[in-house]
Amino acid sequence: MGLTIGVDIGGTKILAGVVAEDGTVLDRVKVPTPKEPEQTAAAIAEAVRAVRGDYPVEAVGLGAAGFVSADRATVLFAPNVAWDHEPLKARIEALVQDLPVVVENDANAAAWGEAKFGAGAGKPNVVLYTVGTGIGGGIVLNGELYRGHFGIGGEFGHYRVVPDGRLCGCGLHGCMEQYASGSALTRFVRERATEDPAGAQILLSLGDGTPGGIVGAHITEAARKGDPAALAGFAEVAGWLGQSMADLGSILDPEVFVVAGGVSDAGEILTGPTRDRYRASLAGAGNRPFADVVTATLGPEAGLIGAADLARHI
């Protein structure tokens, strides 16, 4: 199959692109995600038609945040779009009419994109963490995307690391997402800046001067300038991520862990201490090889590139 369209469906924007077989994005378009979930399918179809143009496109792959059914047709649950058993494949195929559609979890799509064309290219066993507002995950084993029996595997953000810990948006307590996400990073740093404003002077100067004014971009910028509070926040998040990788490393034994998502823009500020914690925590570390821990290379287009390539296997 030749050209396909990949669509990354986010809570605020829908990014669509025409993708060649080598992973090159030939054209792209971005439209806002409607506030009303019943209008989202129409917006996705609009993006597909807008980017398609005169390209000889053969299929469409959709990446959606949430639980996707084993047959890649239905979004069982999506926290950011408020879908509940949404028959997304059928809706979009009805709207675009002449193109087959496949639906995949957005982190799975990003994992496939990075494994085929990005930081994991040429490696058959890749585990990807998307570290943004929350945490997503994707697993490629022996060159194949692992989805689990029901299609919902790879939800790293929602295995519990602290019994009876912080309440998570999923309804459980102590989920990984509450300790290693971008939201957790912001919370850690704001708390640190409140307790020790003298150690967060760079951070506070980037916002409105108060801990509550600190946002993610400030933390990365301040960490690059050596701000103690920002660096401590990254070290905290990296500790949780590295421990998680050690746990999964004992189970899956991948060749590489790829860190993606908005927080990964910090590069080695995040992946360096994550790598150190993973190596220190891996069972039998002195008697086995270590997986690489690297930053994703495809940026915000990983999901649409992966979704477009997965559509070639309908």
C-alpha positions in Angstrom: 0.0 0.0 0.0 1.3 3.5 -0.9 0.2 6.8 0.7 -2.0 6.8 3.7 -3.3 9.5 6.1 -2.6 9.5 9.8 -4.7 11.4 12.3 -3.7 12.2 15.9 -6.8 13.1 17.8 -6.1 15.3 20.9 -8.2 17.0 23.4 -7.6 20.4 21.9 -6.4 19.8 18.3 -6.7 17.2 15.5 -3.5 16.8 13.5 -3.7 15.0 10.1 -1.0 14.2 7.6 -0.3 12.3 4.3 2.5 9.9 5.0 4.7 8.0 2.6 5.8 4.4 3.1 9.2 5.6 4.4 7.5 7.7 7.2 7.9 11.1 5.4 5.0 13.5 6.1 4.2 15.0 2.7 1.4 17.4 3.8 -0.3 18.2 7.1 -3.2 20.1 8.5 -4.4 21.0 12.0 -8.0 21.7 13.1 -9.4 22.4 16.6 -11.1 19.6 18.4 -14.7 20.5 19.0 -15.9 21.0 22.5 -18.9 18.7 21.8 -17.8 15.1 21.4 -20.6 14.3 18.8 -19.0 16.9 16.5 -15.5 15.4 16.7 -16.1 12.8 13.9 -17.1 15.6 11.5 -13.9 17.5 12.4 -11.8 14.4 11.8 -13.4 13.9 8.4 -12.8 17.5 7.6 -9.1 17.2 8.4 -8.9 14.1 6.3 -10.5 15.8 3.3 -8.4 18.9 3.8 -5.1 17.1 3.8 -5.9 14.5 1.2 -6.1 16.9 -1.8 -5.0 15.2 -4.9 -2.8 12.6 -3.2 -3.6 9.0 -4.2 -4.4 8.0 -0.6 -5.4 4.4 0.1 -6.4 4.3 3.8 -6.7 6.3 7.0 -5.3 5.5 10.5 -6.7 7.3 13.6 -4.8 7.6 16.9 -7.1 8.3 19.8 -6.3 8.7 23.5 -8.3 6.0 25.3 -9.2 2.3 25.2 -9.6 1.0 21.7 -11.4 -2.3 21.0 -9.5 -5.4 19.8 -10.9 -5.1 16.3 -9.6 -1.4 16.0 -13.1 -0.1 15.4 -14.5 1.3 18.6 -13.2 3.8 21.2 -14.4 2.1 24.4 -13.4 5.1 26.6 -11.6 8.4 25.9 -11.0 10.8 28.8 -10.2 13.8 26.7 -13.0 13.6 24.1 -15.8 12.0 26.3 -16.4 9.1 24.0 -18.1 6.0 25.4 -18.1 3.0 23.1 -17.8 5.3 20.1 -18.0 3.4 16.7 -15.3 5.7 15.3 -14.3 3.5 12.4 -17.8 3.2 11.1 -18.5 7.0 11.6 -15.4 8.1 9.7 -15.8 5.6 6.9 -19.3 6.9 6.4 -18.1 10.4 6.2 -15.0 9.9 3.9 -16.9 7.1 2.0 -14.1 5.6 -0.2 -11.3 5.1 2.3 -10.9 2.2 4.8 -10.2 3.3 8.4 -8.4 1.8 11.3 -8.5 3.1 14.9 -5.6 2.7 17.3 -4.6 4.0 20.8 -2.6 7.2 20.3 0.4 6.0 22.4 0.4 2.7 20.5 0.5 4.6 17.3 3.4 6.7 18.5 5.2 3.6 19.7 4.8 2.1 16.2 6.0 5.3 14.6 9.1 5.5 16.7 9.8 1.8 16.3 9.6 2.0 12.5 11.0 5.4 11.7 12.3 7.1 14.8 14.4 6.4 17.9 13.7 2.6 17.8 14.2 2.1 14.1 15.8 -1.2 13.3 15.2 -2.6 16.8 12.5 -5.3 17.1 11.7 -4.8 20.8 10.8 -1.3 21.8 8.9 0.1 24.8 7.7 3.7 24.5 6.5 6.0 27.3 4.6 9.2 26.4 5.2 11.6 29.3 2.8 14.5 28.9 -0.2 15.7 31.0 -0.6 12.0 31.7 1.4 8.9 30.9 0.7 6.6 27.9 2.7 3.6 26.7 3.2 1.4 23.7 5.0 -1.9 23.3 6.5 -3.4 20.1 7.7 -7.0 20.6 9.5 -9.0 17.9 8.6 -6.3 15.4 4.9 -6.4 16.1 2.7 -4.0 18.1 1.5 -5.7 21.3 -2.1 -4.7 22.1 -3.2 -7.4 24.5 -6.1 -9.8 24.0 -8.7 -7.0 24.4 -6.7 -4.3 22.6 -6.0 -2.3 25.8 -2.4 -3.2 26.7 0.3 -0.8 27.4 -1.5 1.5 29.8 1.7 2.2 31.9 0.2 5.3 33.5 -2.4 3.2 35.4 -0.5 0.5 37.1 -0.3 1.4 40.8 3.0 2.2 42.3 1.9 3.6 45.6 -0.8 1.5 47.4 -3.5 3.9 48.6 -1.6 6.8 47.1 -2.8 9.9 45.3 -6.2 9.8 43.7 -6.0 9.4 39.9 -8.4 10.6 37.2 -9.1 6.9 36.4 -10.7 6.5 39.9 -7.9 4.4 41.4 -5.3 5.5 43.9 -1.5 5.6 43.5 -1.2 5.3 39.7 2.1 5.9 38.0 0.5 8.9 36.2 0.3 10.7 39.5 4.0 10.5 40.1 5.8 10.6 36.7 3.7 12.8 34.4 4.0 16.4 33.3 1.2 17.2 35.8 3.1 15.5 38.5 6.3 17.4 37.6 4.4 20.7 37.8 2.9 19.8 41.2 6.3 18.7 42.6 8.0 21.9 41.5 5.2 24.2 42.7 5.4 22.5 46.1 9.2 22.9 46.2 9.0 26.6 45.2 6.5 27.2 48.0 8.7 25.5 50.6 11.9 27.1 49.4 11.4 30.2 47.1 15.1 31.0 47.4 15.9 27.8 45.6 13.4 28.5 42.8 14.3 32.0 41.9 14.8 31.3 38.2 11.5 29.4 38.0 9.6 32.2 39.8 11.0 34.8 37.5 9.7 33.0 34.4 6.1 33.1 35.6 4.2 35.6 37.6 6.4 35.3 40.6 4.2 32.8 42.4 4.4 29.0 42.6 0.9 28.8 41.0 2.2 30.6 37.9 4.8 28.0 37.1 3.9 25.9 34.0 5.7 23.1 32.2 7.7 25.2 29.8 9.0 27.3 32.7 10.3 24.1 34.4 12.3 22.9 31.4 13.7 26.4 30.7 14.7 26.8 34.4 16.3 23.4 34.6 18.5 24.2 31.6 19.6 27.3 33.5 20.4 25.2 36.6 17.4 26.1 38.8 17.6 23.7 41.8 13.8 23.3 42.2 13.3 22.5 38.5 16.2 20.0 38.5 14.8 18.4 41.7 11.4 18.1 39.9 12.9 16.3 37.0 14.9 14.1 39.3 11.7 13.1 41.1 9.9 12.2 37.9 12.9 10.5 36.5 13.2 8.3 39.6 9.7 7.0 39.1 10.2 6.5 35.3 13.4 4.7 35.8 11.9 2.4 38.4 9.0 1.6 36.1 11.5 0.8 33.3 13.4 -1.6 35.6 10.1 -3.4 36.4 9.1 -3.7 32.8 12.6 -4.6 31.8 12.4 -7.6 34.1 9.2 -8.6 32.4 9.7 -7.7 28.7 13.5 -7.4 28.3 13.3 -4.8 25.5 16.2 -3.4 23.5 15.3 0.2 24.0 13.0 2.4 26.0 11.9 5.5 24.2 10.7 8.6 26.1 8.2 10.8 24.2 5.6 13.4 25.0 5.9 17.1 25.9 8.1 16.5 29.0 10.7 14.7 26.9 11.5 18.1 25.3 13.9 18.4 28.2 16.1 15.7 26.6 18.9 14.4 28.8 17.7 16.5 31.8 15.0 13.8 31.9 16.4 10.8 30.2 19.8 11.0 31.9 18.5 10.5 35.5 15.9 8.1 34.2 18.6 5.9 32.7 20.6 6.0 35.9 17.6 5.0 38.0 16.7 2.2 35.6 20.2 0.8 35.7 20.4 1.0 39.5 17.0 -0.7 39.9 17.1 -3.5 37.3 17.1 -7.0 38.8 20.4 -8.7 38.2 21.9 -5.5 36.8 25.5 -6.7 37.2 24.9 -9.8 35.2 22.7 -8.8 32.2 22.7 -6.2 29.4 21.0 -2.9 29.8 18.4 -1.5 27.4 19.1 1.9 25.9 17.0 4.8 27.3 16.6 7.5 24.6 14.5 10.5 23.7 12.0 10.1 20.9 13.0 11.7 17.6 9.7 12.1 15.6 8.3 14.8 17.9 4.6 15.6 17.8 4.1 13.8 14.5 5.0 10.3 15.9 1.3 9.5 16.5 0.1 10.4 13.0 3.1 8.7 11.3 2.5 5.5 13.3 -1.3 5.6 12.7 -0.7 6.1 9.0 1.7 3.2 8.8 -0.7 0.9 10.8 -3.4 1.7 8.2 -1.3 -0.1 5.6 -1.9 -3.3 7.4 -5.8 -3.2 7.4 
